[in-house]
Amino acid sequence: MTLSRTPLFLALLFAASAHAADEPATPQQARTLPTVDVHATTANSYRATDSQLDTFGSFGSAPLHDTPASITVLTRAQIDDRQPRTLSELVRGDAAINDNYAPAGYYQDVSIRGFPLDLATGFRFNGMIMSAEQLLALEGKERVEVLKGLGGLEAGVVEPGGLVNYVSKRAANVHTATLGTDSHGSNYEALDLGTWFTPDFGMRVNAANEKTHSYIEHADGRRSFVSVAADWKIGDKATLLLDTDYQTSGQRSASGYQLLGGTDLPRHPSRTRLLGYQPWQRPVGIHSSNTSLRFNYRFSDNWNAQVSAGHSHTAIDDNVAFAYGCFYAEACASGATPGYFFAPNGDYDVYDYRSPDDTRQNDEVRGVVTGSFATGSVDHELNVGATSFRRTVDQRAYVYDYVGTANIDDRAVPVFDPSPNQPGPSVRRLTSWQRTLFAIDRVHLGETWQVLAGTRFVRLDERSYDSDGALERNTRMSKSLPQAAVLWQPTAPLTTYLSYGEGLSLGREAPYWTSNGGTTLAPLHSRQVEAGVKYAVNDALDVQAAVFRIRQVYQFARPDDTAEGFTFVQQGQEVHTGVELNLAGRVTENLRLTASANAIRARAENTGVAAYEGHQVVNVPRWRTAVYADYSLPFAPGLALLGGWRYAGANVATPDGQRRVPAYHVFDAGLRYATSVSGHALTFRLNVDNVFNHFYWRDTGSSGGDSYLFPGMPRLARLSMTYDF
């Protein structure tokens, strides 16, 4: 039996046992799902009322409406209807989120409010820190939650942009199979199987197998995924929740373009050509697993406790014929063009990069006690807790050798000999500990006013090592991160708030081409002020708006008179000021909608480099909008029209603001048809992304201090069929 078939095989065994358990007590006719019922199950599912982020310790157990922060929830219905396969596709619906170095065939990152997330700490699996150097898998997720803005009290050491939290599906009586394909001939199969074996114990298994025919030549991929969720109601006061998943994948990674000569956009770029392709280039293999265990205990109606543990493990076999720079190209021999950009004539160097067994592991334990009590006429909701988080990175000395030079206009890349060198032995490269204590009190002052005040004390102990295992850096520091908010609720549907918070994030590593290349800078302190309004138009539609300002020390390669010409420093301030508008839910009886708009002014101030001041920072468009609609046709029961529109303003590609990629509009369309066959629900979905096949640059982000340009995906149609058996 091949590994690619194993998840589906396990799921089928589970389905057989579940049906065997159900059959005596559940006659066939009791499971009949008329068409009208199928349609009604998603009536309000574009709108969420609560979030796991509420229980991290900062916001208590309040619903989203009473949370003094901007939180977007991508519900299961949105995920099903849009059929995303990557992180980049998933977050299109929120205008505050942008790609940040998100190549096809590789793990991806995003920025929120203009700040890239740290893949080590910016992503969560059921609230526990996960290693995000893995491909996105959504089959076992009920929803995806995005906290926009400072997360110091929620998470400790984390980038100021926010957090992304993946929430697992829970046990339920579900038996569905999905088959899918796309306009390139990809194959997709998935199963979602669950049952309650007893009133107190239930399980849910999700499995998927996919063979992708990529729109990029030579970049076909495959992945297999399986997840298991178990719910055990131990008694009236205790519950135990277990979630675990595993995924294996393989696909050639697509290198990004770079500015020609460091100043010009590539001429006639291709969305389908694999830059630097070599026939000996192997796919990037990623094996990942994530596990969370949560024990909840209710002491009384007012006091509860949760003890959680999380484990996330990723092993990456990195194999790339990497297109980068022009150090060896004749067009750059004079030294007038920086070697870390493509040459003015489009030449680029090709490197044989191999880094097998690149292993990242996150382990975390957390304990939280929540309770409510009164002091006189004042009511309190108290959250107190502690966490301990450990991250390790083990790597082999990698191969990164120049093998030849090609050009972006080459229809076929010349074939070069691979490097004869081999990776070295695996050594520990990083050990990082974060230990925190946190407490927050939500004080109710009458019916209309609430005050939240709290802090998280963080102890950071981090050691990094060189490729020989020798200690390279030892960071030890302690920091208190306060947060406070005031809420005013003059009427039940309306909440207004003003909040202040502080955060701590890790310093970045200096690019190799700077005078201090390889040096990791000190952790950074950040501050945020946010004012917001949340309004429940009715029980099916929410509107929210927020104004924010985030300040953090600016990290950049400062031009100087060193031999390298640059030194990576922390100097001045990076200030992001913005406005966000969001709407989610049912607008009319037949129309469901999610819509968001973001306007942000991101500036570097007091940097000491005049050319870097007074303009938008790299990869932060000033304007972004996103609208997705679902309209059920009144004259055709079960049939719905799906559509979307995305816009991003011109995006800066260089620190001096002299080069920008153009603004773009992208339109998406689709259909959903829900019916039943012999009493079983059957749903067809058709999505067409980028209907007009518009070319656009979706990302000008950076990795390791180097800047890249990634084109958006061309027109792609996906078709799926989901059957409830």
N, C-alpha and C positions, 0 to 999 in steps of 0.2 A: 504493500500500500504506500503510495507516495504521500509526502507531507502535505502537498496542496489539497489532497482530498480528505485528510484526516479530520479537520474541523467539521465538515459536513457529515462525515460518517458518525462522529460522536453526537452531533445534533440529532441525526436520524434515530440513533439508539435512544436518546432522551425522549424524542417525540413518541416512539413506540411505547415506552414505559408510561409516559404521561397519558396517552390515550387508553392504555390498558387500565390505568387507575381510574380514569374518568368514566369509562363506558358503562359500568353497571348502574351508576347513579345519574347519568346524564343521557337521556334518550336523544336520538339524532334530531328530532324536531325541536327540542329545547334550545338548540344552538342555531336555529334559523335566524338569519340576519337580513331582513328586508332592506331594499335599497334606501328607503327613507331613513332607517336607523343608521346605516353606514354613513350617510351624509351628515347626520346630526352629531356623530361622535367627535367631529373636529370643529364644532360650532365656535368655540372660544379659544381654540388652541394656538392662535397666533399671539395670545396675550397670556402672560404669566403673573401670578399673584404673590409668589414667594420665591425664595432662592436659598441654596445652601450657603451662599456668601453671608447670609444673615446670621449664621451660627458660628462664624469664625472667631467671635469674641468681640467684635467691634460694634455690631449693630443689635446684638441680642437676638431674640426670636421674633422680632417685628416683621410684618409683611413688607413687601417692596414699597408699598405706598407710604410707609412710615420710616423708610430708610433714608438718612441724609447723605445720599451718594447716588451717582449715576450708574445704574446697572441695567444692562441689556441681557435679555434671556432669549436665546434662539431655541424655540420649542421643537418638539419632535415633528409636529405637522409641517413647520417650515423646512426642516431638514429633509423630510420625505418628499415634499413638493419640489424642492430645488435640486435635489440629488447631487449635492457637492461631494467631491472625492478628495479634495485637498484642503488644508487650512486656508489657503488663499481664496478658494471658492467659498468656503463656509462664511467668512467674515465680510463678504461683500455687502451684506445688508445693513451694516452700521457705518455711517460716514465718519465716525471718529477713529476707525481702524484702517490702517494702510499696510500693504506688504512692505517687508524690510528684509531683503535678501531671501527671496522665496523661489529658488530654481525648481524647475520640473525635475522629477526623479530623485529628489533629495528632501531631507527634512527642512521645514520652512519656519520663518519667523515673521512676526508682525510688529507694528508699532501702534500704540494707543496714545492719542493726544500728542503725537509727534515724538514719543520716546519709545525706542525699541525695547521689547521685553527681553529679559535674561532667560535663555533656554534652561538654565539650571534651576531657577526659582520662580519664574513668572507663570508657570502652568500648574494646574491642580487636577488631581483625580479624586473625586468625591471629597474635596477639601484638603487632601494631602499632597505635598509637593511631589511632582513627577519630573522625571528626566524627559525633557521635550525634544531631545535629539532623536525623534522617531516620526514615522509617517502617521498622519491622521487616520483614525479608525472610528467611525461613527455608528456602526451597526449596534453596538451594545450600549449606546448613550441615549438617555431620555431627553436631555437638553444640554445646551452649552451656555454658560453664564459668563458675562464679561463685566468686570468691575473697571470702570473708567476713572482714572485718577489715582491719587496717592494711596498705597495700601500698606503703609508702615505698621499701623495697629493690627491690621488683618494678617500680615505675613512676615513682618520683621524686615530682613534684608531683601529688598526687591526694587526693581526699577520704578520710577515715579509714574509711568504711564498707566499701570493697572495690572490686572490679573485675568487669566482665562481658566475657568473651572469646568471640567467635563463631569457630568452627573450620570451615573449608571441607571439603566432600566431596573425596575424592581419586579419581584415575583408577581405574576398575573396569569390568568388563564388565556394564553395566547398561543396560536398555532398558525403561523403564516410563512409562506415561501415567496421569495422575490426572484425573478429572472430579469436580466437587463442586457442591453447592448448599446452601442452608439454608432455614429455615422462613420467611424473608422473600423467597425467590426469587432470591438471589444466584447468580452464575455463577462457577465457578472451574475453570481448566484448567492443568495443569502437566505438564512432561516432564522426565525424568531419564535422560540418555543418556550412556553412556561406553564406552570401549574402549581396549585396548592395541593400538596399531597395530604395534608391534614389542615384543620383550621389554624394551626400554629406554625406550620413549616411549608415554605414554598421555594421554588427555584425557577430560574430563567436562564436559558442558553441562547446565545446569539452566535452565528457562524457565517462566514463569508469567504468566497473564493473569487478572485478576479484576475483576468488576463487582459491587460491594457494594450491596445494598439494605439500608440501615442501619435499625436499630431506632429511630433518632432521625429524626424527620420532616425533610425537606429536606436530609438529610445523606448521600445516596447517593454512592458513591465508585467510583473505578477505579484500577487500578495495573497496570503491566507490568514484568516483571523478567527479566533474563537474566544468567547467570554462566558463566564458563569457568575450568576448572582444568586445568593441564598438569603432568605429572610427567616429568622427563627424568633417567634414570640415566646420567650422563655416562661413568662408569667404575666400577671397583670402589670408588673412594674418594670420588666426588663425585656429588651430586644437585642438581638445580635444580627448584624448585617455583614456579609462577606461578599466581596466583589474581586474578581481576578480576570485578566485577559492576557492573550498572547497573540503576537502577530509576527509573521516573517514576510519579507518583501525583497524584491530585486529589480532594479531598473538603472539603466545608464543615466547619469546626471548630466543636465544640460548647463554648460558654462554660460555666463552672462556676457553681454557686450561691454566694452569700455569706451570712453570718449576717445576720439581719434586725436592724438597729440595732446590729450588732456583738455581740449577745448571744443571740439566739434562732434556733433552727433553722427553716428555711422550712416553712411549713404546706402540706400536700398537694403536695409536690414531684412533678414529672413526670420520668420517665426517658426519655420519648419526645419531649418538646417541645424545640425548638431556641430557646433564649432569645435574644431580640433579632433574630430572623430578619427579613431584608429581601430582597425579590425581586431587588434589584440586587447582593446579596452574591455574590461569586464563590468557587469552591472554593480552598482553599489548595493550591498546586502545589508539589511537592517533587521535585527531580531530584538523584539521588545516585549516586556511584560510589565504589568501594573497590577498591584494588589492593595486593597484597603479592607480593614477590619474595624467595625465600629460597634461598641457596646454602649447601649443607652440604659440608664436606670432612673426611674422616677421615685424619689424619696417620698414626695407628697404632691398635692396639686400645685404647689408653688415652687418646689425645688427639684432640679434634675441634674444629672451628671452624664458626661460622655467621655469615654476613653477610646482613642483611635490609634491605629497603627497603619503606616503606609510603606510600601516597598515598590520601587520603580527601577527597572534594569534595562539598559539598552546596550547592545553590542553592534558596532558598525564596521563592516568591511568596506573601507573607502577605496574605490578604484576609479580614477578619473584621468582621461587624457585632457588635461586642464588648459584652457585657452586663457592666457594671462600676459599682459604687458608686452614689451618689445625690446627687452634688454639685448637680445641676440640678433635683432633684425637690422639689416643694413640701413634702413630708413631712420634708425635711431642711433646710429653709430657716432654721430657728431656730439651727442649729449644734449642737444637743444631740446629734445623731447624727453620728458620723464619716462624712465623705463617701466613704471608701473601703470602706464596707459597703453592702449593700442597705438601703433604708429600712425602718422598723418595719412599715409596711403592705404591704411587698413590692414597692414601686416600685424601679426600677433605670434607670440611664442607658444609652443605646445610643450607641456610638461607631463611626464609620467609620474603621477601621484598615487602612491599606494600606502594605506595606513590600515592594515587589518587589525582586528581584535581591539578596536577603540571602544573601551567599555566605560560607561557612565552608570553610577548607581546612587540612588537617593533612598534614604531610610529616615522615617520620622515617626515619633510618638507624640501624642497630644492628649492632655486632660483638661476638661472644661466643666465647671460647675456654674449653673445658672439658677437664679431664684428671684422671687419678688417678695417684698416686704414693705411695711409702712412705718414711717416715723411721724407720728401725729397725723396731720392731714396730707402729708406728702408721700406719694407712692414711689418705690424704687424697683428697678429691674437691674440686677447685678450679674455680671459675667466675670468670672475669675478663672485663670487657667495658666498652663505651662506647656512648653513644647521643647523638644530636643530633635534636631535635624542634623544628619550627617550625609555628606556627599563625597564620593571618591571618583577619581578618574584614573584609569590604567591605560597606558598606550605603549605601543612599540615605536622605536625609532623609525620614522617613516622614510619612504623614498620620495624625493621631490626633485627630479632631474630633467633638465632641458633635453628635448629630443629633436626639435626642428621648428621651423617657422612657416606659417601658412598665412592666407589672406582671407578677409571676410567675404570676398567675392568668389572664392574658389567654389566651383560646383562640386568638385570632389577634392577632399583634403589630401595632400600628398601623404603617402604612407612612410612613417619613420620607424626605425628600430627602437624597441623599448629599452629602457635602462637595464643593464645587467645586474645592478645592485639589488639587494634584498633587504626587507625590513629587519630591524634588530629585535632583541628580546623585549618582552613586556615589562614595564616598570610602573610603579605608582608615581603619578604626576601631580596629584592633588588630593589632599584630605582637608575637608572643611567641616567645622562644627558650628552650629548656631543653637544657642540655648536661650530661651526667652521666658519671661513672666509677663502676664498682662492682666489688666483689670479695667472694667468700664462700668459706669453706673448711668442708667437712663432714669432721670428724675421727672415725674409727672407733676407739673404745677397747674392743678386744675384741669379743666377739660380741653383747653386749647394750646397750652404751652408744654414743651418738653425740653430738657437740657441733657445732653450727653457729655460725659467727661471721662477720659481714661488715658492710659499710657501702656506702652509695651517696653520692657527693659530687655535689651538685646546684648548678648555676649557672643562675639565673633572670634573664633580661633581657626585660622586657616594657614596651611602650609602647602607650598608648591615646590616641585622638584624638577631638576633638569633631566635630560634623556638618559643620564647615567645613574639617576636616583639620588643625586646629591641635593641637599636642601638649597633652594634658590631664594625663597621668600617666606617670611614668617610674619603673619598679621594677627595682632591681638588688640581688640578694642571692645569697649562697652559703651552703650548709648541708650538713653531713654527717648522714646518717640511718642510725644503726646498727641492727643486728638480731642477735639471738642466740637460740639454742634448745638445749635438752638433750632427747635422746630416750632412753627406756629400753624395750628390747624383750626381756622375760624369756622369751617364747616367740615363735615365728614368727607366729602369728595376732594377737598383741597388741602394739600400739605406744602408749606414753604419751609425752607431751611437755609441756614448759613453755617458753614463748617470750616474748620482749620485743622490741618494735620501736618506731621513731619515724617520724613522717611529716610532710609539709609539704603544705598546701593553700592555694589562693588565697583571699584575703578576698572577702567579698561586697560588692555595690554597695548603697549606702543607698537605701531607697525614696524616691520623689520627694516624699512627704508628710512627710518628716523634715527637720530644720533643716539637715542636711548632705546632702540628697538628691542622688543622682548620684555621690557620692564613693565610690571603691572603697577598702576598708580593707586593711590590711597582710596579707601571708600569715600563716597560722596554723601553729603547731607542735602536733603531737599525739603521744600515747604510748599504747601498748597492752600489756597483759599478758594472756596466754592460756594455759590449761592444758587439755589434751585427751586423749582416749582413742579409739583406733581398733581395732576388733576384727573380724577376718574370721571369721564364724561357720562358713563353708565357702567353697568356691571360687565360690559364686554369691550370697552374701549378706554385706553389710558393715553394721556398726553403728558410729556415731561420736558422741561427746559432747564438748562444749567449754564451758568457763567463761571469760568474758572481762571485761575492764574497759578502756574507752577514755576518755581525757581530752583535751579540747580547749577552748580559750578560747571562751566563749559570745558569740555575735553576736546582737544584738537591738536593737529600737527602745526606748530607755529613756525613760520619761515624765520630762519636766522642765518648766521654766518658760519655754522658748523660745516664740516666736510660733506655731510649728508644733505645739508640745506634745510633740515627741519628737526625740531625736537617736540616730542609729544608731551603736552602740558595740561594742567588744570588751571585755567586763568579766566577771570571774568565770570559772567553769569549767562546761562541759557534760560530765557524767559518765554514761556508759552502762555498766551492769553487767548481764550476762546469762548465761543458760544455754541451750544449744542441743542438741537430740537429733535424729539423722538415721539413717534406715534405708533401704537400697536393695538390691534384688535379688530372687532367687527364694526365697520362704519355704517353699513345698512344691512338689511336682512340677507342680501346676496353678496355683499362686498366685504372681504377681509383685507387688511392692509397693514404693512409695516413701512414706515417712512422715517428717514433721519436726514438731518442737515448739520454740517459742521463748518464753522468759520474760525480759523485759528491764525493768530499772529505769533510766529516763532522767531525770536531774534537772539543773536549773540551780542552781549553788551560788555563793554570795558575789557575787551580781549587784548588790547595793545596793538592790534593789527587793523588798521583803518579799512582795508579791503574786505574784512570779514564782518563789518558792522553795518547795520541799517538795512538789511534785506532778510528774506526768509531763509531759514537754515535748510540744509540738504534733506530731501525726501519728506518734506512736510508741505503738501499742497495747501494753499490758503483756503480753498473752498472744496467741499465734497458733499455730494448728496447721494442718497440711495432710496429707491422706492420699489417695493414688490407688492403686487396685487393679486388677489384671487377672487374672481367674479363668477358666481354660480348662475348659469343661464336659466331664467325663470321658465322658459318655454321648452327646456330640454333637461328633465330631471336627471341628476347625477353627473352632468357635464359642466365643467368649469374652465374658464379662460385664465391663464396665468401670464403675468407680464412683469417686467422689471426695467428700471432705468437707473444707470449709474453715471455720475459725472465727477470729474476731478479737475481742478484748475491746473495751470502750468506748474511744474514741479522742478525745484532747483536741483541741479546736478553737481555743482561745484561750490566749495566754501565761500568763494568770493561773489557768488550769485550771478556770474557772467553767463552761465549756460543753464538753460532750462529745457525740459522736454515739454511739448505742447499739451494743452488741456485736451480732454477727451470726453465724449459721450458714448456709452455702450447700452444697447437695448437687448433685452432678453424676452423670450416668449415661450408659452407652453400650453398644454391641455391636461386636464385630469378628468377621467371618466370612471365613476363608481357604479357598479351594478352588482348583481348576484347571479350565481349559477348553482342550481339545485340547492338553494338556501345558503350558499357560502359566498361571502363577500369577495368581490373581484375588482381591483382597481388598476387602471392603466394610467401611466404618466408619461408625457412627452415634454421635454425641455429643449429649447434651442438657445444656447448662449451666444451672444454677439451675433444677433440675427443678420446685421448688415455687414458682417465680416470686416469691421473697422480695425485698422492698425493703430495701436497705441502703446506707449511705454507705461507699464503699470507700476514700475518700481525703480527708483534710483538709489537704493539703499547700499549699505556697505557691510563688509565682512573682514575682520582682521585689519581694519583701517583702510582697505582698498574699496573703491567705488565701482559699482556695476550698474548696467542697464538691462532690464528684463522686459521683453515685449509681452503684451497681453495675448491671451489665447485666441486663436482664430475661431470662426464659427464652428460650433460643435453641437450636435443633437444627441440626446440620450433618451432612450425608451425603456420603460420598465413595466412589469406586470407583477402585482402582489395578490396572492390568493390565500384566503383564510380557509384552511382545511380542518 
